[in-house]
Amino acid sequence: MTGDLFAYVDEHLPEFVADVVRLCRQPSISARGEGLTEMAQLVVNAMTALGIQAQALPTAGGPPVVYGEMAGDRPTTLLFYNHYDVQPPEPLELWTTPPFEPVVDGDKLRGRGVADNKGNLAARLAAIKTYLAVRGRLPLNVKFCVEGEEEVGSPHLAPFVEAHGERLKADACLWEGSGVNWQGQPTVILGAKGILYVELEARGAVRDVHSSLATVVPNPAWRLVWALSSLKDSQENILIPGFYDDVTPLSPQELEAVQAIPPDDQELKESLGLEKLVADVEGFQYIRRHLFEPTCTICGLVSGYTGEGAKTVLPSIARAKIDFRLVPEQRPQDIHQKLKRHLESQGFGDIAVSAVEGVNPARTPLNSPLVRVVVEAAQEVYRRPPVVYPTMAATGPMYLFTSASGGLGIPTASSGIEYPDCRMHAPDEHIRLQDFALGIKHLVAIMAHMAEEGRRD
C-alpha cells in the first residue's frame, strides 16, 4: 500500500536533493561554535514550511535544540533524533569542491554534512512531505529532537532530555542514520558505543629551549610518550587496571546476530589501502572485535615544532588527545578515574588529565517490536533482508533515549542514507542519490508499518 508514496519520492527526488543543499550551505560547526543558531532557525523554517509545529528550545549553555511535532491518524508516536551540527571541514585543500557549497557530481551529492547528518534529517522531512502530498495526513504522530552538539559529545542534551521528558515521550525512536553495507544490503543498528574523550598534558620548562639542553632539561614530549606507552601493549590489550571489569558478554541472541552479519574486512582494507587489520582479524572475529570491544585511541599528539624544515627545540609542553570507546556496562566517569589512578601508579601523576566529553553506551533488545517494524519495512523497500547490527562501533547519545534510568526508556533503531565509503568526517563527504531515495522510502515504509502495528495493538 505504499506504491503511490514511493512513486512520489522518485518524481520529486530533485526537489528533496535541493532541500539537502539548502541545509548544507549553512556552516554549523559545533567544535568552533560556528553558525549553530542560524542553522537551528533554518531547521525550524524547514519544518514549519511543512506544517510541523517547530521551535528552537534553549539549552543550559549550549545551542538550541529544535523540537517539532505533527499529529497523525493513529495515537502511536514516532520520535526522530537528528543533529544539525557538523564536523570541521579541514583540511580544506583535500576537498574537490568547497565543503559548504554542496554540488551534485554524477550520481553523488558532495558537501560537508550531506551524510552526517543533514541529509538524513532532510530525508525524514522528505518522507513527511511525501505523506502529506499523497495522503493528506501522516499515518501516526511524529516528533523531532534535533540537537546542535552531537559532534562534540552532546554536553547539554542530558539536562534537556530530563527537562523535556514529557514533551519527548514516544513509542519508539528512529536514530540519526545508517544505510547500506558494502554489498548494498540495508543495515539496521540498535545500539551505540559510549565514549570517554580526554586530553593529557605534560609540562617541562616555562618555555621552549635549545635542544642542546636535552642533557639536563626534562622533555615533556618524551614523558608523555612514556605515559602513553603504559596504556596499551603491542597486542592491543588495554593495560589500565579494571578497564575490562564491567564489559558484559554477548547474549545468545546477540551472538547469533553477529554471526549473520556479512564480514566486510576485505572491502575495508581495500578502501583504506591496508594490507592487514589490527591483530590480523578477519571474518567473524573482525565483526565481533569491531562492534563489541572497547578501544583506547590516540587521536592527536602536539608538541614542539612541527612545521617545514628543522628547528632544534626542546618543547615545554606536550599534549595528547585520546578517546576510549566503551561497551555495556562501562561508564566514562569510572574509566576516567581508573585512567588517572593508573597514571599515578606508573609515576605519571604530574601529567594533567582532563575529560572533554563522556557518553554512556546504549543497546535496544533484538526482540523489540520496533526491530520487527524496521526490518519488515527495509525488506519491502530494498527487496532483500536487512543486516541487523546489535550495536555500531561509533558513539552517540542514544542512551538518553533507550535507558529507563536517566533517559526516555524507549526502543531505538536506525534508518539512513549512508554507505561505507561516504567519507563522513573527512574531505569530500558525500551520499549517493540512489541511497538517498531508498532511505526516504524506508522512512515512509517504517511509518506505514508502525501505524499498522499500532492498529493491531
C-alpha positions in Angstrom: 0.0 0.0 0.0 3.0 2.3 -0.4 3.4 2.3 -4.2 1.9 5.7 -4.7 4.2 7.1 -2.0 7.3 5.5 -3.5 6.4 6.9 -6.9 6.1 10.4 -5.4 9.6 10.1 -3.9 11.0 9.2 -7.3 9.2 12.0 -9.1 10.3 14.7 -6.6 13.8 13.5 -5.8 15.5 16.6 -7.3 13.3 18.7 -5.0 14.4 16.7 -2.0 18.1 16.9 -3.0 17.7 20.7 -3.2 16.5 20.7 0.4 19.7 18.9 1.4 21.7 21.5 -0.4 19.9 24.3 1.3 20.6 22.9 4.8 24.3 22.1 3.9 25.1 25.6 2.7 24.9 26.9 6.2 28.0 26.1 8.2 27.2 24.7 11.6 30.5 23.6 13.3 29.9 22.8 16.9 33.6 22.4 17.6 34.0 26.1 16.9 30.5 27.3 17.8 30.1 28.5 14.3 26.6 29.1 12.7 24.7 27.0 15.2 21.9 29.5 16.0 21.4 30.3 12.3 21.3 26.5 11.5 18.7 25.9 14.2 16.5 28.5 12.7 16.9 27.1 9.2 15.7 23.7 10.6 12.8 25.4 12.3 11.9 27.1 9.0 12.1 23.8 7.0 9.8 22.1 9.5 7.3 25.0 9.7 7.0 25.0 5.9 5.6 21.5 6.1 3.1 22.4 8.8 5.2 20.9 11.6 4.9 22.8 14.9 8.5 23.6 15.5 10.6 25.8 17.8 14.2 26.2 18.8 14.3 25.4 22.6 17.2 26.8 24.7 19.7 24.6 26.5 21.6 25.4 29.6 24.6 26.9 28.0 24.6 25.3 24.6 23.0 25.9 21.2 19.2 25.3 20.9 17.5 22.0 20.3 14.9 22.1 17.6 11.7 20.4 18.7 8.9 19.6 16.3 5.7 17.7 16.3 2.8 16.8 14.0 -0.3 14.8 14.7 -1.3 11.8 12.5 -4.2 9.4 12.2 -3.1 6.9 14.9 -2.1 7.6 18.5 1.2 5.8 18.0 4.1 8.3 18.2 7.5 8.1 16.4 10.3 10.3 17.6 13.1 11.2 15.2 16.5 12.0 16.6 19.0 14.0 14.4 21.6 16.7 14.8 22.3 19.8 12.8 25.9 20.3 13.7 28.8 19.0 11.5 32.5 18.3 11.8 35.1 20.9 10.9 35.8 20.7 7.2 39.6 20.8 7.4 41.9 20.0 5.6 40.2 22.3 3.0 42.8 21.6 0.4 41.7 17.9 0.1 38.1 18.8 -0.9 37.3 18.6 -4.6 34.8 21.4 -4.2 34.2 23.9 -1.3 32.7 22.0 1.7 29.8 24.4 2.2 28.9 24.7 -1.5 27.2 21.3 -2.0 27.3 20.0 -5.6 25.7 17.1 -7.4 28.5 15.3 -9.2 27.1 12.4 -11.3 25.2 10.1 -9.0 26.6 11.7 -5.8 25.9 14.8 -3.7 29.1 16.2 -2.1 29.4 18.6 0.8 30.0 18.8 4.5 27.0 17.4 6.3 25.3 15.7 3.4 25.7 12.3 5.1 26.3 13.3 8.7 23.7 14.4 9.4 21.7 17.0 7.4 21.0 14.6 4.6 19.3 12.2 7.0 17.3 15.0 8.5 16.2 16.1 5.0 15.2 12.5 4.2 12.9 12.5 7.2 11.3 15.8 6.2 11.0 14.4 2.7 9.1 11.3 4.0 6.7 13.6 5.8 6.3 15.9 2.8 5.6 12.7 0.7 2.8 11.5 3.0 1.2 15.0 3.2 1.3 15.4 -0.5 -0.1 11.9 -1.4 -2.3 11.1 1.6 -3.1 14.5 3.1 -2.1 13.3 6.6 0.5 11.3 8.4 -0.4 7.7 9.5 0.9 8.3 13.0 2.2 11.1 15.3 5.7 12.3 14.7 8.1 14.3 16.9 11.6 15.7 16.2 14.5 16.2 18.5 17.3 17.8 16.5 20.3 19.0 18.6 23.4 21.0 17.7 26.2 19.4 19.7 26.4 15.7 18.7 29.8 16.1 17.1 31.3 17.4 20.4 29.6 14.8 22.7 26.2 16.4 23.3 27.2 18.0 26.5 23.9 19.8 27.1 21.5 17.1 25.8 21.1 15.2 29.0 19.6 18.1 31.0 17.5 19.0 28.0 16.0 15.5 27.9 15.5 15.5 31.6 13.7 18.8 31.5 11.6 17.9 28.4 10.9 14.2 29.1 7.2 14.6 28.9 7.4 16.5 25.6 9.7 13.9 24.1 7.6 10.9 25.1 7.1 8.5 22.2 6.5 4.8 21.5 9.8 4.4 19.5 12.7 6.4 18.2 14.5 6.4 14.9 18.1 7.2 15.3 20.1 9.6 13.1 21.2 7.3 10.3 22.6 4.1 8.9 22.1 3.0 5.3 23.6 0.1 3.3 26.7 -2.0 3.6 29.4 -2.7 1.0 27.1 -5.4 -0.6 24.2 -3.0 -0.8 22.2 -4.7 1.9 20.2 -2.3 4.2 21.5 -2.1 7.7 19.6 -1.7 10.9 21.5 -0.6 14.0 20.2 -1.0 17.5 22.9 0.5 19.8 26.0 2.6 20.1 29.3 2.5 22.0 29.9 5.0 24.7 32.9 7.3 24.8 35.4 9.0 27.1 37.4 11.7 25.4 40.3 13.0 27.4 43.3 15.4 27.0 46.7 14.7 28.6 49.2 17.4 29.2 52.8 17.1 30.3 54.8 20.3 31.2 58.5 20.9 31.5 60.4 24.2 31.4 58.5 27.5 31.5 59.4 28.0 27.8 60.8 26.1 24.8 64.6 25.9 25.0 67.5 25.0 22.7 67.6 21.2 22.1 71.3 21.1 23.3 69.9 21.4 26.8 68.3 17.9 26.5 71.2 16.6 28.6 69.8 18.3 31.6 66.3 19.7 30.9 63.4 17.3 31.1 61.5 16.8 27.8 57.7 16.7 28.3 57.2 15.1 24.9 59.2 12.1 25.9 57.4 12.0 29.3 54.1 12.0 27.5 55.2 9.2 25.1 56.3 7.0 28.0 53.0 7.6 29.8 51.0 6.8 26.6 53.0 3.6 26.1 51.8 2.4 29.6 48.1 2.4 28.4 48.3 -0.4 25.8 50.6 -3.2 24.8 51.7 -4.2 21.3 48.9 -6.9 21.3 46.3 -4.1 21.6 45.4 -5.0 25.2 44.5 -2.0 27.3 46.6 -2.1 30.5 44.6 0.2 32.8 43.7 -1.9 35.8 40.0 -2.7 36.0 39.3 -1.4 32.5 37.5 -4.5 31.3 35.7 -5.3 34.6 32.3 -4.1 33.6 32.3 -5.4 30.0 29.3 -7.7 29.6 29.4 -10.9 27.5 27.2 -11.2 24.4 23.8 -12.8 24.8 23.0 -15.8 22.7 20.7 -13.6 20.6 23.5 -11.0 20.0 26.0 -13.8 19.2 23.6 -15.2 16.6 23.1 -11.7 15.1 26.8 -11.2 14.8 27.2 -14.5 13.0 24.6 -13.3 10.5 26.5 -10.1 9.6 28.5 -10.4 6.4 32.1 -9.5 7.1 33.4 -6.5 5.2 37.1 -6.6 6.3 38.4 -7.1 2.8 36.4 -4.1 1.5 37.6 -2.0 4.4 41.3 -2.9 3.8 40.9 -2.1 0.1 39.2 1.2 0.8 41.9 2.3 3.3 44.9 0.9 1.4 45.8 -1.5 4.2 47.4 -5.0 4.0 46.0 -6.2 7.3 43.9 -5.1 10.3 44.6 -4.9 14.0 45.5 -8.4 15.4 45.1 -9.8 11.8 41.4 -10.1 12.5 39.1 -11.3 9.7 35.6 -12.6 9.2 33.6 -13.3 12.3 36.4 -12.2 14.7 36.7 -8.9 12.8 32.9 -8.2 13.2 32.9 -9.2 16.9 36.0 -7.1 17.7 34.8 -4.1 15.8 31.3 -4.0 17.3 31.8 -5.3 20.8 35.3 -4.5 22.1 36.2 -1.2 23.8 39.1 0.8 22.5 41.9 3.2 23.5 42.9 5.5 20.6 45.4 8.3 20.4 43.5 10.9 18.3 46.2 13.6 18.3 49.7 14.5 19.5 51.1 18.0 19.6 54.5 19.2 20.9 57.3 21.4 19.9 57.9 22.4 16.3 56.0 20.6 13.5 56.4 22.9 10.6 58.6 22.6 7.5 62.3 22.4 7.9 64.4 21.9 11.1 64.1 23.7 14.4 66.2 22.3 17.1 63.9 22.9 20.1 63.1 21.1 23.3 59.4 21.8 23.9 57.9 23.0 27.1 54.5 21.4 26.7 53.3 18.1 25.1 49.6 17.3 24.7 47.7 14.2 23.6 44.0 13.7 22.8 42.7 10.2 23.5 39.3 8.6 23.1 38.0 5.4 24.7 35.1 3.7 23.0 33.1 2.0 25.7 30.7 -1.0 25.7 27.9 -2.0 28.1 28.3 -1.7 31.1 31.3 0.6 31.1 30.9 4.2 32.2 33.0 7.2 31.2 33.3 8.6 34.7 34.6 5.2 36.0 37.1 4.8 33.2 38.3 8.4 33.8 39.1 7.7 37.4 40.8 4.4 36.5 43.0 6.2 34.0 44.1 8.8 36.5 44.8 6.1 39.1 46.8 4.1 36.6 49.0 7.1 35.5 49.7 7.9 39.2 50.6 4.3 39.9 53.1 4.4 37.0 54.8 7.5 38.2 53.0 9.9 35.9 50.8 11.7 38.4 52.2 15.0 37.2 50.5 14.6 33.8 47.2 16.5 33.8 44.2 14.5 32.7 41.0 16.5 31.7 37.8 14.8 30.5 36.4 16.6 27.4 33.3 14.5 26.9 31.7 11.3 28.1 28.7 9.3 26.7 27.3 6.0 28.0 26.9 3.0 25.7 23.3 2.1 24.6 21.5 -1.0 23.3 17.9 -1.8 22.2 16.9 -5.5 22.6 16.8 -7.6 19.4 13.3 -8.8 20.3 11.8 -5.3 20.5 8.7 -4.8 18.3 10.4 -1.8 16.7 13.1 -4.0 15.3 10.5 -6.1 13.5 8.9 -3.0 12.1 12.1 -1.5 10.8 13.3 -4.9 9.4 10.0 -5.5 7.6 10.0 -2.0 6.1 13.6 -2.5 4.9 12.6 -5.8 3.2 9.8 -4.0 1.4 12.0 -1.2 0.1 15.3 -2.8 -0.6 13.8 -6.2 -1.8 16.3 -8.0 0.4 16.6 -8.8 4.1 18.5 -6.2 6.1 21.5 -6.9 8.3 20.8 -6.2 11.9 23.6 -4.8 14.0 23.1 -5.1 17.8 25.3 -2.0 18.0 27.5 0.2 16.0 31.2 0.9 16.6 30.6 4.7 16.8 29.1 6.8 19.5 26.0 9.0 20.0 23.8 10.0 23.0 21.4 7.1 22.3 21.4 6.0 26.0 19.4 9.2 26.8 16.6 7.7 24.7 17.0 4.0 25.4 17.8 3.9 29.1 14.9 3.6 31.5 17.2 5.1 34.2 18.0 8.7 33.4 16.6 8.5 29.9 13.3 8.2 28.0 13.3 4.4 28.1 12.1 3.9 24.5 13.3 1.4 21.9 15.6 3.0 19.3 16.7 1.8 15.9 18.3 3.4 12.9 17.5 4.0 9.2 19.5 6.2 6.9 21.0 7.2 3.6 24.7 6.4 4.0 27.1 3.8 2.6 30.5 2.7 3.9 32.6 5.0 1.7 30.6 8.2 2.1 33.6 9.8 3.9 31.9 11.1 6.9 34.1 13.4 9.0 36.6 13.5 6.0 37.1 15.7 3.0 34.7 15.0 0.1 31.9 13.7 2.3 29.1 12.6 0.0 26.0 10.5 -0.5 24.8 8.5 -3.5 21.4 9.8 -4.8 20.1 6.3 -5.1 20.8 5.7 -1.4 19.0 9.0 -0.6 15.9 7.9 -2.5 15.9 4.5 -0.8 16.4 6.0 2.6 13.3 8.2 2.1 11.2 5.2 1.0 12.4 3.2 4.0 11.2 6.0 6.3 7.8 6.1 4.5 7.5 2.3 4.9 8.5 2.4 8.6 5.8 4.9 9.3 3.2 2.8 7.4 4.3 -0.4 9.2 4.4 1.2 12.6 0.9 2.7 12.2 -0.4 -0.7 11.2 1.3 -2.3 14.2 -0.4 0.3 16.4 -3.7 -0.5 14.7 -3.3 -4.2 15.5 -2.5 -3.4 19.1 
